[in-house]
């Protein structure tokens, strides 16, 4: 009887030790962006060339970029549609990035506060480019530069929409061919 109990105890110890020695996944669920972006320094920023380099990786990744600003009423009205996509795509090869075109002299004060107030889950990127006229036509040759605007691409296929989406279904229809 004693040996039987000892055998069970040793088996339990071995099982526990084996489980303890298993590599623990380092992948933690992604935190919503608003939990990370408390100041402008917490928000990724660069000029357009830097943005292209940073986002241009991953041939199997679909990129959905929404160009917007905190002072743009139509932009703010459509942000909930992009936010509604966050839980659906957060652990997939689909990157939704909200590209802020806020004025550099106002961004430190307005952008982090806006992100917190609206609890934005998707990543926000502050595009701090001194010459927007140099990159607007890179995104789309027919783009006037007005916002909101959305650019989607995956493996050489791309689409662009200038203006806001009327509802979530319109946004989903626009991005569906790239998912």
C-alpha positions in Angstrom: 0.0 0.0 0.0 2.8 2.4 0.9 4.7 1.7 -2.3 1.5 2.2 -4.3 1.0 5.7 -2.7 4.7 6.5 -3.1 4.4 5.5 -6.8 1.4 7.8 -7.3 3.2 10.6 -5.5 6.3 10.2 -7.6 4.3 10.1 -10.7 2.5 13.3 -9.7 5.9 15.0 -9.0 7.3 13.9 -12.4 4.2 15.2 -14.2 4.4 18.5 -12.3 8.1 18.9 -13.1 7.5 18.0 -16.8 4.8 20.7 -17.0 7.0 23.2 -15.2 9.8 22.6 -17.7 7.6 23.1 -20.7 8.3 26.4 -22.5 5.7 28.9 -21.7 4.3 30.8 -24.6 5.7 34.4 -24.6 2.8 35.5 -26.7 0.4 37.6 -24.6 -2.9 38.8 -25.9 -2.3 42.2 -27.5 -3.3 45.1 -25.3 -5.7 47.6 -26.8 -3.7 50.6 -28.0 -5.3 53.1 -25.6 -3.6 51.2 -22.7 -0.2 51.9 -24.2 -0.5 55.4 -25.6 -0.5 57.8 -22.6 1.8 60.4 -24.2 2.9 61.3 -27.7 6.2 59.5 -27.1 4.2 56.2 -26.7 2.7 56.6 -30.2 4.8 55.4 -33.1 5.7 58.3 -35.4 7.7 58.9 -38.5 7.6 60.5 -41.9 5.9 58.6 -44.7 9.0 56.8 -45.9 9.5 55.4 -42.4 5.9 54.4 -42.2 6.2 52.5 -45.5 9.3 50.6 -44.3 7.7 49.7 -41.0 4.4 48.5 -42.4 5.7 47.0 -45.6 6.6 43.6 -44.1 4.7 40.4 -44.3 3.5 39.2 -47.7 0.6 37.4 -46.2 -0.5 40.5 -44.2 -3.4 42.7 -45.2 -2.8 46.4 -44.2 -5.7 48.7 -43.6 -4.6 52.3 -43.1 -7.1 55.0 -42.2 -5.8 58.5 -42.6 -7.6 60.8 -40.1 -7.2 63.6 -37.6 -8.7 64.5 -34.2 -10.1 67.8 -35.7 -11.8 66.0 -38.7 -15.5 65.4 -37.9 -16.1 62.8 -40.7 -13.0 61.0 -39.5 -14.3 60.8 -35.9 -17.7 59.6 -37.1 -16.2 56.6 -39.0 -13.6 55.6 -36.4 -16.1 53.3 -34.6 -16.3 51.2 -37.8 -12.6 50.5 -37.7 -12.7 49.9 -34.0 -15.5 47.3 -34.5 -13.0 45.3 -36.6 -10.4 45.1 -33.8 -11.7 42.1 -31.9 -12.3 40.2 -35.2 -8.8 40.8 -36.6 -6.4 41.3 -33.6 -4.8 37.9 -33.8 -4.8 37.6 -37.6 -2.3 38.8 -40.3 -4.5 41.9 -40.8 -3.1 45.2 -39.5 -5.4 48.1 -39.0 -3.4 51.3 -38.4 -5.0 54.6 -37.8 -2.7 57.2 -39.3 -3.1 60.5 -37.5 -2.5 63.6 -39.6 -2.9 65.9 -36.7 -0.8 69.1 -36.7 2.6 68.6 -35.1 2.2 71.6 -32.8 -1.1 70.2 -31.4 -0.4 66.4 -31.4 1.2 66.2 -28.0 -1.8 67.7 -26.3 -4.6 66.4 -28.4 -3.7 62.9 -29.8 -3.0 60.9 -26.6 -6.1 62.5 -24.9 -8.3 61.6 -27.9 -7.0 58.0 -27.9 -7.7 57.7 -24.2 -11.1 59.4 -24.4 -12.3 57.2 -27.3 -10.5 54.1 -26.0 -9.0 53.3 -29.4 -8.0 49.7 -29.6 -6.3 49.8 -33.1 -2.8 51.0 -33.3 -2.4 54.7 -34.0 0.5 56.1 -35.9 1.4 59.8 -35.9 2.5 60.8 -39.4 5.0 63.6 -38.7 5.9 64.5 -42.3 6.9 68.1 -43.0 5.7 67.8 -46.7 2.5 65.9 -47.2 2.5 66.9 -50.9 5.5 64.6 -51.3 3.7 61.4 -50.3 0.0 61.9 -51.0 0.4 60.8 -54.7 2.4 57.8 -53.5 -0.6 56.5 -51.7 -3.0 57.2 -54.7 -2.3 59.4 -57.7 -5.9 60.7 -57.7 -6.0 61.5 -53.9 -6.7 65.2 -53.3 -5.2 64.8 -49.8 -8.5 65.3 -48.0 -9.4 63.0 -45.1 -10.7 60.6 -44.1 -9.1 58.3 -46.6 -8.5 54.6 -46.4 -5.8 52.5 -48.2 -5.8 48.7 -48.2 -3.2 46.5 -49.7 -2.1 42.9 -49.6 0.6 41.3 -51.8 0.5 43.8 -54.6 -3.3 44.2 -54.7 -4.5 47.5 -53.3 -7.6 49.8 -53.0 -8.1 53.3 -52.0 -11.1 55.3 -50.8 -11.2 59.0 -50.3 -14.0 60.0 -48.0 -15.8 58.4 -45.1 -17.6 55.1 -44.9 -21.4 55.4 -44.3 -21.5 52.4 -42.0 -19.6 49.3 -40.9 -21.0 47.1 -43.7 -19.6 49.5 -46.3 -16.2 49.3 -44.7 -16.4 45.5 -44.5 -17.3 45.3 -48.2 -14.4 47.5 -49.1 -11.8 45.4 -47.3 -13.3 42.0 -48.0 -11.4 41.3 -51.2 -8.1 41.7 -49.3 -8.8 39.4 -46.4 
